[in-house]
Amino acid sequence: MGTGMRLVRRRAATLALCGLGLAACGLPGNTVTADEALKIIDSRVQQTLREVPAPLAFGEKEIDTDDGSGCVRGLSDSDFTGQIKPRLEYTAKVSPAQALGYMDAVQAYWKRQSDIEISRMSPELMNIHFNDGYRIYLSYYEASNELDFGGAGECIWRAGTPQPTDAS
């Protein structure tokens, strides 16, 4: 049997396993907990605030551990897994010049680090992706003069493992 035919059969077997049960190819059995993920995210935000100081007064931290919108099976947007994407965010009231200047400084800082991907979709929106699936972001809204600085993680189980109340 040729190498090409073996490869086709392996792919077919893998697809069959994925279709029969997500344990083989889908949802992880264990993840970090929501609290652990939030600590990772917040540590990167705090590192940035220490390393790129600015006279900005970021308000109280807003935490979201209920967003499961991106945590779906397969190609369906309606087949939720029960997992969540942890997120936290701080907000500061700033002028456009302050916001964009701070974002430029943050970009310059993270650009010097290895294994970091920075995407600046516009002058007002920047994502910094880490190789472990976490990201931090800055977004400025001129209409409200607000600079949001936060972060998010990948899909995880809230308690670190699937619970009976999670969708299966």
Helices and strands as residue ranges (DSSP letters): H 3-20, H 22-25, H 34-51, E 62-64, E 87-93, H 96-111, E 116-122, E 125-130, E 135-141, E 146-152
